[in-house]
Amino acid sequence: MFAEALLHRAAAEPPPRWKFIPGQRYRELPPTFALHLLALAAHAEPARVVAGRPLAGLVVGKLRTWLGGAAPDAEGHTREPEAQGGLGGWSHNAAAQTLLLAKRTFAVWTQLTDAERGRADVIMQALAVAGHFTLGDANDYHVLLDGVSPNHKSWNPNITEGYVDVMVAAALYFEPAELNAFFRGFAFAPFTARLETLGLRNISRCWRHTPAIGGLLEHGGAHHLPGGTGPVHRDGITGHGRGVRQDFTYLGHGLANPWALYRTQADRQFCKAVRTEIIVHGDNRSRLLQRASAATVSPWEGRMGMCAEFEGTDWFGLRTSLTYAFEGVMIHLGTAATLKVLGEWRDDAGGRDIARRMAVGVSDLRFKAAEGYRGWAGGKETVAWLEQDLQPLGSDYIFPLWTELFPPPEPTA
């Protein structure tokens, strides 16, 4: 699985790291996606030698940089995902999927020390708490766990899916009953004290940044987010919820059915009929830039499965965006690949329908990326293409997850 040259490139990437910066998300996407790709390959072929080392050893070496409890750097950052929720899911989901693969790969898990495996458990618990707080049916807080970043579970897929998929990973990493029992008994002070003891200060600093967060996690209540200068919550908003001391559900689906959780996002992500020219207003339309051919429309025009962000909305009105579409797909394909490799993908009517729509959506996305795409987002023109905009986000490690593991679209008539 995966070409030798691709695995060598992934092995050469530095290990990923994260930081906690209030009101922001710090992410290193290519290194994070490279580690996930290596973990997928290691699950299938742990002894395969790449860059002079077995794949299992490569994964262990990269994991140890953020499971080892290293001392904070000069700015106080450790290296683990800060478990904030929301847009952090761009990279936090890949981290969660990697931990799940590590636990399910004997040659990886047994090389980690007891302390490293313990930190993996606590990081996954923290990521699951963030998912419960920001997405759970019991909670509607409009804020992330730093207490200052606006967020809502109804927002577009590139914002929401990351932590829905974190909950999929957590549901498979722990027994569902075990994770729900952890939620029911969650106590903020002992858990954050344990984070400090284990050297997981990114998470601890994030959750303690706003003093009210601990009480909201334990007991629920209301939280007022002051207004900002942009269109998001300009006048402020008050959110409310019951905290995390109950079983997790999202859109009515619980941890015992991770496939149903995954399907909520698959159905949302690949939900449009392919169109190349989206009318913004009047004669203002999206179009191909013809960087690779003379094509004026996608080869999959009219087929079901186009990414939602090619025909969606934002705070300024209509949005059609290559980069936003990829941001959703880069999360989604990571989860789909993990489910496939672990044997959790269901080969039933629903699974086959997702695979068909995903094949169209990803093929259409790749075609538009190669041609270049003139879109519209934030109330203004956007221009994007593969080399300029998607490769810096790690697309070289994302698209092979689909080409290697899933069938191509059925031929056009």
C-alpha positions, 0 to 999 in steps of 0.5 A: 500500500502506497508508493515507495517514493510517497512513503519516503517523503512522508518519513522525511517530514518532521514529526507534527507538533501543536501549540496553544495560542488563545483564539487561534489554531496552530497546525502543521498539516503536511507533517500530521497527514504524513504521520497518518499515512505512515500509520495506515501503511504500518497497519498493513505492512508493519515490517516493510522497510522505508528509509532504512527502518520498518514502518512500525518503528517510523510511526513509533519514533514520530509518535514519541515526540508528542507522547513522551511528555517533553518539557515545555518550550520557551513559550510554554508549549508542549507538543500534543493537540490542544483539544480545543474543538472546531477548526482544530479538527483539521489536524486533531482528527488526523492525530486521533486517527493515528492514535487509533491505528497505533492502538490497533497495530500490535507492532506499533503499540507494543513498542510504546512504553506504558507511560506513552500509551497512558498519554495516548489514552489521556489525549484521546479522552481530552479530544473526546471531551472537546468533541462532546462539548462542541458537538454533543446534542446536549450542548449548544455553546457557540464557543471552543474550549479556550472560551474565546473562539466562536464556533457552532456545530451547524457551520460548514463541513470544514469546521464541523467534520474534524471533531465529528470524526474525532468522536468516531476515532474515540468510539473505536479506540475505547469501548463505547460504554467505557468512554461514556462512563468516563464522561459521566464521571468527568471531574475538571480539576483532577483531569487537568491536574493529570494533564499537568503531571503528564506534561500535556500542558497544551491541553491544560492551558487551553482548558484553563484559559477561561475560568468558566470552562471547568464549570461548564464541562462539569455542570453545564449552564450558560456562557456569553461570548462578547461580540467581535469586529467581524460578521461572526457574532458581532453582537455577542451570543449566549450559548448554553448546555448540560456539559459532558457528564452524560452519554455522548450523542450527535444528531441522535447517534451514540458512540455504539454506532461510529459508522452512523456518526461517520455517515452524517458527514459523508452524506453532508460532504458529497451531497451536490450534483457536479456543476462547474459554472455556479452563478454568483450573481448576474454574469458573475460565475465560477469557472475553470482556469484551463491550466491543464486543458481546454476543458470548460466543464468537469468530466463528471458534470451532473453526477451526484457527489460534488463537495458541498463547498462548491455550492454553499454559503458563508457569512457574505452569501454564496460560496464556491471554493476549491480550497474550502472543498479540499479542507473538508475532503482532507479531513474526510478521506483520513477517516474513511481510510482509517475505517477501510484499513481497520475493517470498519467500513461497511460494504452494504448499500449505504457504504457503496453509495458513499463510495460512489459519491465520494469517487465522483466528488474527489475526482471532480475536486482533483480535476478542478484543482489541476485546471485551477478554479475561479470561485467566490468566498467571503463576498469576493473572487477567489482563485486557487489551484493544486500547486499553489493552494492544496499542496501546501495543505498536504494534498500529496498525502491526502489524495492517495488515501482515496486512490489506493483504498477506494474504487474510481468513479464509474465511467461516464456515458 
